[in-house]
Amino acid sequence: MAGPVRALRARLPLLVVLGALTLLGYPLALAFGLPLALRDLRDLRKWQRETVTASAPQRLGDGPTLTFADAPERGVLVLAGAPLAAAHTQTGETVTLAAGVRAPLVTWGAPPTRLSETVYRLAELPDPLTLYVGDTLAVGGAVSAAAPPDGVRQDFSFGGAEGPVLLGAEVLAEGADYAVNGERVTFTEPPPFGSDLRRVSGDYAVLDASKGTVVFAAPPAGEVRVALSVVRLAEVLAGETDGENRRFSLARPRVVETDTYAIYVGGTRLPSDAERPEERVDGVRETFTFASSAGVVTVDGVPQPEDAYTRDGNRVTFARPPPRNAQLRQYGGAFLADAAAGEILLAQAPPAGSVVWTDRYTVYARPACGEGLWACFLALPQHPVPFPHWIAARAVPFFEKFPLSDERNVVRATLYTASGTLAALALGAALGTLLAVVFVLVRPLERALMPWAVASQTVPIIALVPVLLLVLGNAGITIQTSLLPTALIGAYIAFFPVVVGTVQGLRSVDPLALDLMRSYAASPWQVFTKVRFPAAVPSLFVSLKLATAAALVGALVAETESNNRRGLGFQILGQVQSGNVADVWILLLISALLGITLVAFVGLVQRLVAPWERR
């Protein structure tokens, strides 16, 4: 019983340290990952976009009542770009037409062609696309992957979408092409770099606009019909139409400035395109000519008050010249004055009692990474510091990725790097020990060469490796497969601690012991072997342990710079370039374990060479 207890007590500190390091990985993962998740949560450019359009009726019928999903709080029925003349009342999502008006008002397109159970080809693709299955409106929508495909990653999230996965114009098969685990989709093969990866979020999605194909989330239960035009419930902008007010507000904030929006006054659509002046803005000119004679004038995106300029037809004269190279624009009908609040500024006040409405604008709807900070943390494409159990789950597939016969196998790479490190250590130790002995025996030589030994360690190893590779390459050595660069670079780093430690050890001899050897008429060799070497053993092996770690670093750097695909250094570089952070951490842990093993090997040699030294 005493034996196991003693063994446990001996290993307990190591187990405690390993447990503490493992637990420390969790707060580190949060410390490095949560700021990135918060960035994605706040960055509107990484939000999902949603186009707000006039709603089509949910169901078709001949009665006076129409029901609309996601109906605006204030709406107006429109048909063919103009408000419906027939009187109607709105109560929530229900609109009731006046007596004598038949509903719905719709024009059907040609019947679509069925290509498969879920894929149809439409004869024409109207904008906006409105599909009915039987008498029920089909809701279209697809969500792009939260992270764009990079050609390596296989796990993706799609912001809650649960329909089929689309890769370009191809419908992927669940099971054969991908597997679903909650909100995450894992592909059997990484999607190509930059490919269009989406997942159907509604009843259908446009598969290929050029071919007019759509894909349904499930086989339609009725006849698929295309509505070329249909009565719709459009959003009425908030604001007084008193003949003087020019500012109106959209119902949804966070409007996408770069997307097209449509604002109507009655049956007239207001132009919203920016007009550039014919003249250059040079900081001196005051008068500029635009294409139209009315509009909202802006300087660097800021609307100018009417008292800041005068207008003569399509010519605008400023009281003070705009700054040099300022972005001077004129918007002929409507201008998005505040995208965050959804505020629209009209060029002219609409007539009193008129209806200001919209049938299209795009907003940043929600973060693509998910709702909340934790969801965005889990959706990060790569975690700088993965959770320890994520790394552990990746370890077995990583080791089994290549067979042992393949030079890309991580076990073979580890053994290759270990052999290079041992060769570097042997060469560096031999050189360092030799120099140390010479320095101790010949003091002037130490004063001449030791500064150069120190200076050699100040040369950046990353700059020295290419020079060495060039020399070896010119000598006919295949650096991509040779162990020589690894041995030379590792030895270059490893020899210095051996020199310093061994010199200190050889000089740490008790003067009385030297006097005793002289009294016995001992030869210099006897003094060295009987007195100086035993005294130098502790310092020598401490230096060798330091040199082992240095040789391993040099070996990894040499393998990386020489593109030696047989070693761990090249594998680390490859995983970094591929963005496989978990695999990088596995390789770093392997490198650390390799270093510990090699240092332990040096300690074992110390016990064999100097059994009297117990530390």
VOBADO-837979 format. One line per field, with one value per residue (C-alpha): residue number from 1; residue in three letters; x, y, z. Coordinates in nm, 3 decimals. Each point is the difference from the previous one (the first is absolute). Example, Ala and Ser with C-alpha at 12.3 -4.5 7.8 and 13.67 -1.06 7.14 Angstrom:
! VOBADO-837979
k: c(1,2);
r: c(ALA,SER);
u: c(1.230,0.137);
v: c(-0.450,0.344);
w: c(0.780,-0.066);
//
This chain:
! VOBADO-837979
k: c(1,2,3,4,5,6,7,8,9,10,11,12,13,14,15,16,17,18,19,20,21,22,23,24,25,26,27,28,29,30,31,32,33,34,35,36,37,38,39,40,41,42,43,44,45,46,47,48,49,50,51,52,53,54,55,56,57,58,59,60,61,62,63,64,65,66,67,68,69,70,71,72,73,74,75,76,77,78,79,80,81,82,83,84,85,86,87,88,89,90,91,92,93,94,95,96,97,98,99,100,101,102,103,104,105,106,107,108,109,110,111,112,113,114,115,116,117,118,119,120,121,122,123,124,125,126,127,128,129,130,131,132,133,134,135,136,137,138,139,140,141,142,143,144,145,146,147,148,149,150,151,152,153,154,155,156,157,158,159,160,161,162,163,164,165,166,167,168,169,170,171,172,173,174,175,176,177,178,179,180,181,182,183,184,185,186,187,188,189,190,191,192,193,194,195,196,197,198,199,200,201,202,203,204,205,206,207,208,209,210,211,212,213,214,215,216,217,218,219,220,221,222,223,224,225,226,227,228,229,230,231,232,233,234,235,236,237,238,239,240,241,242,243,244,245,246,247,248,249,250,251,252,253,254,255,256,257,258,259,260,261,262,263,264,265,266,267,268,269,270,271,272,273,274,275,276,277,278,279,280,281,282,283,284,285,286,287,288,289,290,291,292,293,294,295,296,297,298,299,300,301,302,303,304,305,306,307,308,309,310,311,312,313,314,315,316,317,318,319,320,321,322,323,324,325,326,327,328,329,330,331,332,333,334,335,336,337,338,339,340,341,342,343,344,345,346,347,348,349,350,351,352,353,354,355,356,357,358,359,360,361,362,363,364,365,366,367,368,369,370,371,372,373,374,375,376,377,378,379,380,381,382,383,384,385,386,387,388,389,390,391,392,393,394,395,396,397,398,399,400,401,402,403,404,405,406,407,408,409,410,411,412,413,414,415,416,417,418,419,420,421,422,423,424,425,426,427,428,429,430,431,432,433,434,435,436,437,438,439,440,441,442,443,444,445,446,447,448,449,450,451,452,453,454,455,456,457,458,459,460,461,462,463,464,465,466,467,468,469,470,471,472,473,474,475,476,477,478,479,480,481,482,483,484,485,486,487,488,489,490,491,492,493,494,495,496,497,498,499,500,501,502,503,504,505,506,507,508,509,510,511,512,513,514,515,516,517,518,519,520,521,522,523,524,525,526,527,528,529,530,531,532,533,534,535,536,537,538,539,540,541,542,543,544,545,546,547,548,549,550,551,552,553,554,555,556,557,558,559,560,561,562,563,564,565,566,567,568,569,570,571,572,573,574,575,576,577,578,579,580,581,582,583,584,585,586,587,588,589,590,591,592,593,594,595,596,597,598,599,600,601,602,603,604,605,606,607,608,609,610,611,612,613,614,615);
r: c(MET,ALA,GLY,PRO,VAL,ARG,ALA,LEU,ARG,ALA,ARG,LEU,PRO,LEU,LEU,VAL,VAL,LEU,GLY,ALA,LEU,THR,LEU,LEU,GLY,TYR,PRO,LEU,ALA,LEU,ALA,PHE,GLY,LEU,PRO,LEU,ALA,LEU,ARG,ASP,LEU,ARG,ASP,LEU,ARG,LYS,TRP,GLN,ARG,GLU,THR,VAL,THR,ALA,SER,ALA,PRO,GLN,ARG,LEU,GLY,ASP,GLY,PRO,THR,LEU,THR,PHE,ALA,ASP,ALA,PRO,GLU,ARG,GLY,VAL,LEU,VAL,LEU,ALA,GLY,ALA,PRO,LEU,ALA,ALA,ALA,HIS,THR,GLN,THR,GLY,GLU,THR,VAL,THR,LEU,ALA,ALA,GLY,VAL,ARG,ALA,PRO,LEU,VAL,THR,TRP,GLY,ALA,PRO,PRO,THR,ARG,LEU,SER,GLU,THR,VAL,TYR,ARG,LEU,ALA,GLU,LEU,PRO,ASP,PRO,LEU,THR,LEU,TYR,VAL,GLY,ASP,THR,LEU,ALA,VAL,GLY,GLY,ALA,VAL,SER,ALA,ALA,ALA,PRO,PRO,ASP,GLY,VAL,ARG,GLN,ASP,PHE,SER,PHE,GLY,GLY,ALA,GLU,GLY,PRO,VAL,LEU,LEU,GLY,ALA,GLU,VAL,LEU,ALA,GLU,GLY,ALA,ASP,TYR,ALA,VAL,ASN,GLY,GLU,ARG,VAL,THR,PHE,THR,GLU,PRO,PRO,PRO,PHE,GLY,SER,ASP,LEU,ARG,ARG,VAL,SER,GLY,ASP,TYR,ALA,VAL,LEU,ASP,ALA,SER,LYS,GLY,THR,VAL,VAL,PHE,ALA,ALA,PRO,PRO,ALA,GLY,GLU,VAL,ARG,VAL,ALA,LEU,SER,VAL,VAL,ARG,LEU,ALA,GLU,VAL,LEU,ALA,GLY,GLU,THR,ASP,GLY,GLU,ASN,ARG,ARG,PHE,SER,LEU,ALA,ARG,PRO,ARG,VAL,VAL,GLU,THR,ASP,THR,TYR,ALA,ILE,TYR,VAL,GLY,GLY,THR,ARG,LEU,PRO,SER,ASP,ALA,GLU,ARG,PRO,GLU,GLU,ARG,VAL,ASP,GLY,VAL,ARG,GLU,THR,PHE,THR,PHE,ALA,SER,SER,ALA,GLY,VAL,VAL,THR,VAL,ASP,GLY,VAL,PRO,GLN,PRO,GLU,ASP,ALA,TYR,THR,ARG,ASP,GLY,ASN,ARG,VAL,THR,PHE,ALA,ARG,PRO,PRO,PRO,ARG,ASN,ALA,GLN,LEU,ARG,GLN,TYR,GLY,GLY,ALA,PHE,LEU,ALA,ASP,ALA,ALA,ALA,GLY,GLU,ILE,LEU,LEU,ALA,GLN,ALA,PRO,PRO,ALA,GLY,SER,VAL,VAL,TRP,THR,ASP,ARG,TYR,THR,VAL,TYR,ALA,ARG,PRO,ALA,CYS,GLY,GLU,GLY,LEU,TRP,ALA,CYS,PHE,LEU,ALA,LEU,PRO,GLN,HIS,PRO,VAL,PRO,PHE,PRO,HIS,TRP,ILE,ALA,ALA,ARG,ALA,VAL,PRO,PHE,PHE,GLU,LYS,PHE,PRO,LEU,SER,ASP,GLU,ARG,ASN,VAL,VAL,ARG,ALA,THR,LEU,TYR,THR,ALA,SER,GLY,THR,LEU,ALA,ALA,LEU,ALA,LEU,GLY,ALA,ALA,LEU,GLY,THR,LEU,LEU,ALA,VAL,VAL,PHE,VAL,LEU,VAL,ARG,PRO,LEU,GLU,ARG,ALA,LEU,MET,PRO,TRP,ALA,VAL,ALA,SER,GLN,THR,VAL,PRO,ILE,ILE,ALA,LEU,VAL,PRO,VAL,LEU,LEU,LEU,VAL,LEU,GLY,ASN,ALA,GLY,ILE,THR,ILE,GLN,THR,SER,LEU,LEU,PRO,THR,ALA,LEU,ILE,GLY,ALA,TYR,ILE,ALA,PHE,PHE,PRO,VAL,VAL,VAL,GLY,THR,VAL,GLN,GLY,LEU,ARG,SER,VAL,ASP,PRO,LEU,ALA,LEU,ASP,LEU,MET,ARG,SER,TYR,ALA,ALA,SER,PRO,TRP,GLN,VAL,PHE,THR,LYS,VAL,ARG,PHE,PRO,ALA,ALA,VAL,PRO,SER,LEU,PHE,VAL,SER,LEU,LYS,LEU,ALA,THR,ALA,ALA,ALA,LEU,VAL,GLY,ALA,LEU,VAL,ALA,GLU,THR,GLU,SER,ASN,ASN,ARG,ARG,GLY,LEU,GLY,PHE,GLN,ILE,LEU,GLY,GLN,VAL,GLN,SER,GLY,ASN,VAL,ALA,ASP,VAL,TRP,ILE,LEU,LEU,LEU,ILE,SER,ALA,LEU,LEU,GLY,ILE,THR,LEU,VAL,ALA,PHE,VAL,GLY,LEU,VAL,GLN,ARG,LEU,VAL,ALA,PRO,TRP,GLU,ARG,ARG);
u: c(0.000,0.289,0.134,-0.313,-0.045,0.360,-0.038,-0.320,0.164,0.290,-0.232,-0.258,0.169,0.013,-0.368,-0.095,0.189,-0.159,-0.346,0.061,0.124,-0.305,-0.239,0.188,-0.078,-0.368,0.039,0.271,-0.236,-0.265,0.251,0.120,-0.330,-0.263,0.150,-0.013,-0.359,-0.091,0.159,-0.211,-0.309,0.046,0.133,-0.299,0.199,-0.020,-0.374,-0.256,-0.180,-0.374,-0.192,-0.327,-0.256,-0.370,-0.178,-0.212,-0.320,0.054,-0.292,-0.197,-0.377,-0.296,-0.105,0.061,0.251,0.373,0.260,0.365,0.295,0.241,-0.239,0.125,-0.169,-0.115,-0.063,-0.161,-0.118,0.190,-0.024,0.235,0.195,-0.296,-0.228,-0.325,-0.284,-0.252,-0.069,0.132,0.064,0.293,-0.018,0.335,0.085,-0.351,-0.123,-0.369,-0.096,-0.302,-0.317,-0.004,0.376,0.097,0.323,0.264,0.119,0.268,0.154,0.145,0.309,0.067,-0.001,0.351,0.175,0.066,0.360,-0.004,-0.203,0.122,0.154,-0.210,0.090,-0.203,-0.079,0.081,0.137,-0.194,0.135,-0.113,-0.052,-0.335,-0.082,-0.316,-0.042,-0.366,-0.164,0.269,0.289,0.346,0.260,0.339,0.332,0.352,0.275,0.367,0.257,0.115,0.361,0.094,0.147,0.381,0.057,0.101,-0.276,-0.274,-0.224,-0.241,-0.300,-0.287,-0.170,-0.287,-0.092,-0.112,-0.068,0.212,0.358,0.090,0.348,-0.017,-0.281,0.021,-0.225,0.212,-0.125,-0.019,0.193,0.206,0.132,-0.052,-0.127,-0.206,0.081,-0.233,0.066,0.334,0.050,0.305,0.097,0.167,0.232,0.092,-0.203,0.219,0.162,-0.232,-0.297,-0.360,-0.114,-0.360,-0.274,-0.371,-0.171,-0.351,-0.227,0.226,0.308,0.120,0.248,0.130,-0.142,0.154,-0.193,-0.309,0.019,-0.126,0.030,-0.260,0.086,-0.247,-0.201,-0.290,-0.339,-0.185,0.034,0.286,-0.110,0.188,-0.175,0.125,-0.194,-0.216,-0.154,0.244,0.005,0.278,0.152,-0.109,0.285,-0.042,-0.028,-0.253,-0.115,-0.102,0.154,0.308,0.166,0.282,0.127,-0.147,0.107,0.005,-0.134,0.325,0.333,0.354,-0.066,0.268,0.117,0.155,-0.319,-0.281,-0.306,-0.326,-0.204,-0.336,-0.228,-0.337,0.067,0.333,0.331,0.256,0.350,0.264,0.312,0.284,0.080,0.357,0.072,0.149,0.274,0.286,-0.016,0.322,-0.070,-0.042,-0.296,-0.340,-0.237,-0.065,-0.221,-0.208,-0.217,-0.331,-0.140,-0.114,0.138,0.169,0.353,0.259,0.366,0.186,-0.332,-0.143,-0.317,0.049,-0.260,-0.184,0.158,0.349,-0.054,-0.224,-0.141,-0.045,-0.148,0.252,0.279,0.078,0.205,0.139,0.046,0.342,0.193,-0.008,0.335,0.248,-0.081,-0.315,-0.263,-0.263,-0.319,-0.364,-0.282,-0.289,-0.286,0.094,0.313,0.078,0.099,0.051,0.056,0.013,-0.342,-0.150,-0.070,-0.085,0.029,-0.209,0.108,-0.343,-0.277,-0.278,-0.346,-0.224,-0.193,0.217,0.137,0.378,0.078,0.270,0.000,0.371,0.295,0.268,0.094,0.261,-0.238,0.206,0.357,0.101,0.181,-0.318,-0.198,0.219,0.367,0.023,-0.152,0.248,0.284,-0.100,-0.041,0.353,0.160,0.323,0.067,0.348,-0.001,-0.249,-0.152,0.217,-0.276,-0.028,0.371,-0.038,-0.292,0.210,0.306,-0.107,-0.115,0.319,0.224,-0.204,-0.006,0.299,0.130,0.338,0.141,-0.076,0.272,-0.273,-0.088,0.052,0.180,0.253,0.039,0.061,0.267,0.163,0.016,0.128,0.283,0.090,-0.003,0.225,0.241,0.003,0.050,0.288,0.171,-0.060,0.108,0.321,0.085,-0.094,0.195,0.305,-0.004,-0.050,0.303,0.211,-0.117,0.089,0.343,0.088,-0.125,0.105,-0.203,-0.308,0.043,0.031,-0.284,-0.262,-0.127,-0.053,-0.188,-0.225,-0.043,-0.101,-0.309,-0.116,-0.046,-0.374,-0.036,-0.281,0.251,0.279,-0.202,-0.058,0.374,0.085,-0.264,0.143,0.350,-0.120,-0.215,0.297,0.196,-0.253,-0.185,-0.377,-0.102,-0.369,0.086,0.345,0.061,0.316,-0.166,-0.180,0.320,0.205,-0.254,-0.079,0.370,0.055,-0.252,0.092,0.378,-0.001,-0.162,0.232,0.305,-0.104,-0.111,0.297,0.252,-0.163,0.003,0.362,0.104,-0.206,0.267,0.110,0.355,0.101,-0.085,0.224,0.283,-0.043,0.023,0.316,0.153,-0.059,0.172,-0.319,0.005,-0.235,-0.212,-0.028,-0.096,-0.265,-0.152,0.027,-0.079,-0.123,-0.243,-0.179,-0.029,-0.141,-0.262,-0.285,0.049,0.056,-0.327,-0.196,0.139,-0.087,-0.360,-0.019,0.170,-0.258,-0.286,0.198,0.085,-0.369,-0.096,0.275,-0.115,-0.360,0.111,0.226,-0.278,-0.237,0.238,0.127,-0.350,0.116,-0.332,0.128,0.017,-0.229,0.102,-0.142,-0.322,-0.041,0.047,-0.251,-0.268,0.054,-0.043,-0.310,-0.152,-0.041,0.059,-0.083,0.251,0.261,-0.050,0.031,0.332,0.118,-0.083,0.184,0.301,-0.012,-0.024,0.288,0.211,-0.085,0.087,0.335,0.092,-0.094,0.223,0.290,-0.074,0.013,0.338,0.116,-0.090,0.191,0.307,0.013,-0.179,0.152,-0.192,-0.352,-0.210);
v: c(0.000,0.233,-0.032,0.130,0.275,0.109,-0.004,0.204,0.254,0.031,0.066,0.207,0.338,-0.076,-0.100,0.315,0.218,-0.177,0.041,0.367,0.065,-0.179,0.204,0.317,-0.070,0.084,0.358,0.056,-0.118,0.244,0.283,-0.031,-0.103,0.224,0.327,-0.146,-0.112,0.348,0.151,-0.222,0.080,0.376,0.012,0.067,-0.119,-0.348,0.010,-0.178,0.230,-0.010,0.173,0.151,-0.021,0.057,-0.315,-0.221,-0.161,-0.313,-0.180,0.064,0.017,0.193,0.157,0.363,-0.096,-0.036,-0.119,0.103,-0.138,0.249,0.280,0.353,0.194,0.257,-0.143,0.076,-0.241,0.051,-0.154,0.056,0.273,0.212,0.003,-0.189,0.241,-0.224,0.085,-0.244,-0.023,-0.167,-0.178,-0.150,-0.250,0.001,0.237,0.023,0.136,0.219,-0.162,-0.074,-0.057,-0.359,-0.146,-0.094,0.215,-0.220,-0.080,-0.348,-0.093,-0.314,-0.328,-0.097,-0.319,-0.262,-0.128,-0.213,-0.040,0.333,0.186,0.201,0.214,0.320,0.142,0.347,0.131,0.315,0.245,-0.046,-0.374,-0.114,-0.371,-0.173,-0.368,-0.053,0.302,0.048,0.244,-0.161,0.193,0.022,0.035,-0.134,0.080,0.010,-0.176,0.205,-0.044,-0.005,-0.330,-0.001,-0.336,-0.164,0.049,-0.264,0.128,0.288,0.167,0.170,0.221,-0.234,-0.108,-0.364,-0.069,-0.165,0.116,0.164,0.018,0.242,-0.130,-0.353,-0.154,-0.212,-0.329,-0.037,-0.307,-0.032,0.357,0.130,-0.084,0.223,0.034,0.256,0.332,-0.114,-0.171,-0.221,-0.073,-0.321,0.211,0.367,0.232,0.172,0.330,0.297,-0.216,0.113,-0.208,0.047,-0.178,0.036,0.188,0.029,-0.215,0.045,0.180,0.108,-0.264,0.152,0.337,-0.026,-0.322,0.100,-0.298,-0.011,-0.270,-0.074,-0.109,-0.286,-0.136,0.244,-0.133,0.172,0.174,0.251,0.331,0.322,0.334,0.259,0.271,-0.015,0.246,0.064,0.166,0.260,0.191,0.362,0.217,0.176,0.378,0.276,0.065,0.360,0.150,0.125,-0.301,-0.167,-0.245,-0.348,-0.318,-0.363,-0.257,-0.198,0.157,-0.088,0.050,-0.121,0.315,-0.182,-0.185,0.144,0.137,0.111,0.295,0.094,0.299,-0.121,-0.180,0.176,-0.158,0.253,-0.027,-0.084,-0.022,0.239,0.268,0.128,0.361,0.070,0.214,-0.111,0.089,0.198,0.193,0.328,-0.054,0.095,-0.086,-0.355,-0.153,-0.314,-0.208,0.091,0.327,-0.130,-0.229,-0.043,0.145,-0.171,0.066,-0.308,-0.170,0.288,0.169,0.373,0.241,0.207,0.322,-0.139,0.035,0.152,-0.178,0.123,-0.286,-0.283,0.229,0.018,0.287,-0.038,0.287,-0.150,-0.231,-0.368,-0.136,-0.123,-0.353,-0.016,-0.249,0.234,-0.180,0.071,-0.249,0.081,-0.139,-0.168,-0.029,-0.241,0.262,-0.233,-0.368,-0.104,0.151,-0.060,0.371,0.112,0.362,0.092,0.261,0.159,-0.017,-0.232,0.150,0.010,-0.323,-0.204,-0.346,-0.045,-0.371,-0.251,-0.348,-0.076,0.076,-0.214,-0.009,-0.168,-0.242,-0.204,-0.112,-0.280,-0.171,-0.043,0.168,0.097,0.004,-0.371,-0.104,0.222,-0.149,-0.353,0.110,0.141,-0.153,-0.054,0.036,0.137,-0.220,-0.289,-0.160,-0.292,-0.254,0.128,-0.066,-0.345,-0.087,0.093,-0.200,-0.350,0.102,0.202,-0.297,-0.230,0.240,-0.163,-0.358,-0.066,-0.078,0.357,0.255,0.246,-0.220,0.201,-0.286,-0.023,0.377,-0.004,-0.269,0.188,0.324,-0.191,-0.150,0.342,0.150,-0.276,0.047,0.375,-0.058,-0.242,0.238,0.306,-0.180,-0.124,0.344,0.175,-0.241,0.022,0.380,-0.001,-0.223,0.219,0.316,-0.143,-0.120,0.307,0.320,0.238,-0.206,0.040,0.378,-0.001,-0.238,0.028,0.342,-0.152,-0.292,0.251,0.201,-0.313,-0.032,0.354,-0.081,-0.063,-0.367,0.078,0.200,-0.254,-0.300,0.126,0.066,-0.350,-0.152,0.189,-0.131,-0.358,0.021,0.118,-0.294,-0.239,-0.092,-0.050,0.220,-0.103,-0.352,0.030,-0.013,0.210,0.347,-0.111,-0.129,0.307,0.260,-0.189,-0.038,0.372,0.088,-0.281,0.041,0.332,-0.114,-0.303,0.225,0.231,-0.276,-0.225,0.282,0.086,-0.365,-0.060,0.303,-0.092,-0.242,0.034,0.151,-0.241,-0.292,0.144,0.046,-0.357,-0.131,0.206,-0.144,-0.343,0.112,-0.064,0.070,0.261,-0.282,-0.160,0.336,0.044,-0.349,-0.039,0.351,0.249,-0.226,-0.137,0.356,0.120,-0.276,0.187,0.318,-0.199,-0.188,0.308,0.164,-0.307,0.018,0.365,-0.087,-0.275,0.250,0.240,-0.277,-0.094,0.361,0.020,-0.326,0.124,0.331,-0.177,-0.239,0.292,0.213,-0.289,-0.137,-0.337,-0.181,-0.286,0.193,0.158,0.353,-0.037,-0.151,0.291,0.247,-0.186,-0.006,0.370,0.086,-0.220,0.165,-0.327,0.148,-0.316,-0.197,0.270,-0.038,-0.377,0.041,0.255,-0.243,-0.277,0.230,0.080,-0.369,-0.073,0.264,-0.141,-0.351,0.106,0.191,-0.308,-0.204,0.233,-0.046,-0.378,0.032,0.211,-0.280,-0.251,0.217,0.147,-0.233,0.186,0.315,-0.020,0.308);
w: c(0.000,0.080,-0.354,-0.182,0.257,-0.042,-0.379,0.026,0.228,-0.243,-0.294,0.185,-0.065,-0.373,-0.004,0.191,-0.248,-0.299,0.153,0.074,-0.354,-0.143,0.213,-0.089,-0.366,0.053,0.129,-0.261,-0.274,0.125,0.043,-0.360,-0.162,0.161,-0.134,-0.351,0.056,0.129,-0.310,-0.226,0.206,-0.041,-0.356,-0.225,-0.300,0.151,0.057,-0.214,-0.240,-0.044,-0.277,0.116,-0.280,-0.040,0.125,-0.224,0.136,0.206,-0.165,-0.314,-0.002,-0.134,0.330,0.105,0.271,-0.063,0.252,-0.016,0.196,0.159,-0.086,0.072,0.276,-0.255,-0.344,-0.332,-0.269,-0.325,-0.343,-0.294,0.182,0.113,0.304,-0.052,-0.063,0.173,0.362,0.260,0.371,0.180,0.333,0.089,-0.274,-0.146,-0.271,-0.090,-0.341,-0.053,-0.129,-0.371,-0.030,-0.075,0.132,-0.073,-0.286,-0.159,-0.339,-0.042,-0.197,-0.204,0.197,0.120,-0.114,0.265,-0.018,0.316,0.317,0.133,-0.298,-0.251,-0.300,-0.045,-0.342,0.137,0.325,0.099,0.256,0.267,-0.044,0.137,0.004,0.115,0.075,-0.066,0.160,0.267,-0.028,0.006,0.198,-0.166,0.175,0.036,0.249,-0.094,0.216,0.299,-0.116,-0.371,-0.126,0.000,-0.168,0.329,0.254,0.016,0.284,-0.067,0.161,-0.182,0.256,0.086,-0.356,-0.015,-0.370,-0.269,-0.046,-0.332,-0.147,-0.289,-0.224,0.143,0.264,0.234,0.140,0.376,0.112,-0.316,-0.018,0.354,0.347,0.230,0.370,0.154,-0.172,-0.141,-0.334,-0.055,-0.361,-0.113,-0.216,0.056,-0.229,-0.260,0.090,-0.059,-0.102,0.055,0.298,0.116,0.188,-0.074,0.282,-0.145,-0.215,-0.303,-0.131,-0.342,-0.113,-0.325,-0.105,-0.349,-0.064,0.195,0.237,0.357,0.265,0.266,0.353,-0.039,-0.296,-0.061,0.108,-0.283,-0.336,-0.018,-0.154,-0.077,0.064,-0.248,0.182,0.308,0.240,0.286,0.337,-0.004,0.291,0.050,0.127,0.332,-0.033,-0.055,-0.357,0.060,-0.312,0.189,0.169,-0.193,0.262,0.028,0.178,-0.100,0.245,0.014,0.110,-0.113,-0.371,-0.243,-0.178,-0.295,-0.098,-0.207,0.177,-0.157,0.131,-0.154,0.034,-0.118,-0.328,-0.071,0.090,0.118,-0.146,0.261,-0.216,0.073,-0.260,-0.032,-0.098,-0.339,0.158,0.223,0.369,0.040,0.321,-0.192,-0.232,0.140,-0.288,-0.120,-0.267,0.055,-0.233,0.166,0.129,0.340,0.264,0.336,-0.013,0.220,0.079,0.123,0.070,0.208,-0.135,-0.044,0.137,-0.259,0.126,-0.078,-0.376,-0.265,-0.302,-0.357,-0.197,0.011,0.125,0.371,0.149,0.352,0.242,0.080,-0.235,0.100,0.124,-0.258,-0.128,0.211,-0.117,-0.140,-0.101,-0.081,0.051,-0.228,0.208,0.327,0.212,0.283,0.257,0.297,-0.079,0.366,0.075,-0.346,-0.062,-0.355,-0.118,-0.304,-0.252,0.009,0.255,-0.127,-0.050,0.304,0.049,-0.238,0.089,0.035,-0.018,-0.085,-0.148,0.037,0.223,0.162,0.367,0.213,0.169,0.245,0.066,-0.235,0.286,0.204,0.273,0.293,0.089,0.082,-0.333,-0.182,0.205,-0.100,-0.364,-0.032,-0.310,0.194,0.371,0.082,0.311,-0.032,0.307,0.120,-0.065,-0.359,-0.046,0.159,-0.229,-0.301,0.111,-0.109,-0.353,-0.036,0.082,-0.225,-0.294,-0.173,0.034,0.154,-0.344,-0.114,0.072,0.100,0.299,0.318,0.179,-0.282,0.001,0.376,-0.030,-0.288,0.200,0.303,-0.205,-0.138,0.349,0.138,-0.291,0.064,0.373,-0.058,-0.241,0.218,0.317,-0.162,-0.134,0.323,0.220,-0.222,0.008,0.377,0.054,-0.229,0.178,0.341,-0.112,-0.210,0.166,-0.281,-0.246,0.220,0.008,-0.379,-0.092,0.275,-0.122,-0.344,0.153,0.175,-0.320,-0.191,0.217,-0.081,-0.369,-0.064,-0.078,-0.244,-0.208,0.026,-0.120,-0.359,-0.040,0.119,-0.227,-0.297,0.074,0.044,-0.311,-0.207,0.141,-0.154,0.321,-0.027,0.290,-0.018,0.117,0.160,0.373,-0.034,0.023,0.314,0.159,-0.088,0.109,0.321,0.079,-0.068,0.270,0.239,0.022,0.188,0.329,-0.004,-0.034,0.284,0.236,-0.061,0.046,0.330,0.107,-0.095,0.203,0.304,0.125,0.360,-0.006,0.276,-0.229,-0.271,0.250,0.114,-0.359,-0.057,0.315,-0.147,-0.324,-0.198,-0.372,-0.154,-0.142,0.343,0.152,-0.266,0.027,0.376,0.122,-0.259,-0.190,0.311,0.130,-0.334,-0.034,0.177,-0.204,-0.319,0.021,0.103,-0.313,-0.208,0.118,-0.102,-0.328,-0.062,0.008,-0.219,-0.248,-0.028,-0.074,-0.260,-0.158,-0.028,-0.151,-0.249,-0.106,-0.045,-0.206,-0.213,-0.069,0.128,-0.016,0.214,0.327,0.256,-0.099,-0.348,0.140,0.242,-0.284,-0.218,0.269,0.075,-0.368,-0.018,0.307,0.193,0.343,0.194,-0.209,0.060,0.375,-0.028,-0.182,0.258,0.279,-0.187,-0.034,0.371,0.093,-0.237,0.173,0.344,-0.119,-0.144,0.317,0.203,-0.229,0.078,0.370,-0.048,-0.170,0.294,0.241,-0.209,-0.052,0.349,0.240,0.294,-0.100,0.153,-0.053);
//
